[in-house]
Amino acid sequence: MKGFYVSASLSAQHHYCISRSIDRVKARTIERINGFCKSYNKTKDKMEIKQAVGELVRQKRVKKGWSQEQLSSEAGISNRFLQDIEAGEKMTSLTTLFKLSDALGVTPDKLILPVWKEWIRG
């Protein structure tokens, strides 16, 4: 009841100012939430891409019958980096992707195209 009296005593201009302030707070909150969702989706996409590329590298390596040490040596990268790639922890650069595909005896599109097709389907 007390709030009603306070509200009733405010002028139309005060109501307008309060209303505008609330609208601005709502708009900023929505912008923050949308920004968080976009960055979350980008992070999620990036994580899924890293995992998918890593899995393809692992599958090609296993199909060839190689250990991680053999592949990392042939590709000229550290064994730890290869482990991180296969685990989906690290993303390869194009140079590293080219090195890996050359060592595995496949073209780079064999490691990228299946991931891209899955990503497009969403």
N, C-alpha and C positions, 0 to 999 in steps of 0.2 A: 504494500500500500504506500509506503514511504517513497519508493522509486517512482510511483505514478505521479506523486505531487511534484517531485523534482523534475520529472520529464515534462509535466504540464506547465511548469514555470519557465521552461526554456523557450526562447524565441524561435521563430521559424529559421532564422539565420544560423542559430546554434545547432538546430536539428540537421540542417543542410551540411554544416561543417563536420559534425559527428558522423553523419552518413557517408560523406566523402572520405573521411579518415578510415572508416571501417572498410569501405570499398578498396582503398589503396592497400590496406593490410591484407585483405583477401587476395587481391591481384598479386602482391609480392609473394604471398604464401603459395599460390598456385604456380607462379613462375619458378619458385624454388623446388616445388614438388616435381614439376615437369622437367626441370634441369636435372634433378636427381635421377628421374626415370630414364632420361636420355643417356646420361653418363653410365647408369647401371646397365642399360641395354648394350651400349658400346663395349663396356667391360665384359659383359656376358658374351657378346659376339666374339670379342677378342680371345677370351678364354676358350670358347668352343672351337675357334679356328686353330688356336695353338694345339689343342688336344687332338683335333682331327688330323692336322699335318703330322704331328708326332706319331700318331697311330699308323698313318700310311708309311712313314719312314721305317717304323719298327716292322711292319708287315713285309715291306720290300726286303729289309735286312734279313729277317728270319727266312723268307722264301729263298734267299740266296745262300742261306746256311752260314751266315757270318755272325760273329760275336760283335758286341758294341766296340770292342777294342779294334777289331779288324776294320770295321767301317770308318771309325774315327781316324784311324791311321791312313786309310786309302783316301779319305776326303780332306785330310790335312786339318782337322779340327781336334780340339781336346775331347777326351773321352767323357769328361764331366759335362761338357756342353752338349754332347750327343745324348747323354742320359737325361739332361734337362729338357731337350727337345722332345725326345720320345715320351717323357712323362707329362708333356704339355705345360711345363713350367716356363719354358723360354720359346720365343718366336724366332725363327731363322730370318736372316737377311736374305736378299735375293742371291748375293754372292755365295753364302753358305748353302742355300737351296740348290744352286747350280753345282757346287762342289759335291753335295750329297747325291744328287741325281746322276752326275757323271760317274761317281764311284759305284753307284748301284746299277749303272748301265741302263738307265731309263732317261727319258726326256723330262724336263722340269714340269711339264703339264701333267704328267702322271701323278705328281705329288700335289698339284694345285687344283686341277680340274674337278676331281671328285668332291673336294671340299667346297669349291665355288658353287657347284651344282646344288649341294645340300644347303648352302647358305642362301642361295637365291630362292629355294623353295620355302625357306623360313620355317 
